Amino acid sequence: MFDQQLTLYVDAHFLSPYAMSAFVALYEKGLPFAIRTVDLEAGENHDTGYAARSLTCRVPTLVHGDFSLSESSAIAEYLDEAFPAPQYPQVLPSSLHARARARMLQAWLRSDFLPLREQRPTEVVFLGPCDQALTAKAKAAAEILFAACDTLLAGNGSHLFGDWCIADTDLALMLNRLVMNGDAVPDRLVAYARQQWQRPSVQQWVAQERRSRD
């Protein structure tokens, strides 16, 4: 399938957690790909050309030959199916139950925790902390997150499901919204998030040149 170019469309500021997830998945698969940026503030995601590629008019969008796909979790699943093991590393767990749990966690992180995502946007991870105190709702969401992490990581060592998967990156980013802002996070989860952050694929995303949305 390498006769068909892979292109990943991401936000112009390299701040989208979902664009990061798709970028890391491609990097972990060892697949060559081009990056194209979309200026969301300028409305480029609604331009005719981009809208033709992305049904959701959001980032990320993966273009593979004449096929395009949006939504980061769908992109991860597609990459594992289009470029399967053993020739290519998997980004989702190989076992049925672990893969299902990884998908569950990805969906939960994307659909819930709105107070955390609003009060600790990814700017605090990539551009520096903010001085806003967490509200009671955000603290309650954090406690739910911490409890789930304790359950998921129990007996699993450094990763959620024994070996690394893309859900580890997604979870580490959610935790780092708090860790990198200096908020209270259990020590074990701080260590987990920091270790995940050192993966070469993640550091490739961190190293992208970015600027504030202001």
Sequence and secondary structure as in RCSB ss.txt:
>XXXX:A:sequence
MFDQQLTLYVDAHFLSPYAMSAFVALYEKGLPFAIRTVDLEAGENHDTGYAARSLTCRVPTLVHGDFSLSESSAI
AEYLDEAFPAPQYPQVLPSSLHARARARMLQAWLRSDFLPLREQRPTEVVFLGPCDQALTAKAKAAAEILFAACD
TLLAGNGSHLFGDWCIADTDLALMLNRLVMNGDAVPDRLVAYARQQWQRPSVQQWVAQERRSRD
>XXXX:A:secstr
 TTS EEEEEETTS  HHHHHHHHHHHHHT   EEEEE TTTTGGGSHHHHHH TTS S EEEETTEEEESHHHH
HHHHHHHS TTTS  SS SSHHHHHHHHHHHHHHHHS HHHHHHS THHHHT        HHHHHHHHHHHHHHH
HHHTT TTSTTSS  HHHHHHHHHHHHHHTTT    HHHHHHHHHHHTSHHHHHHHTS      
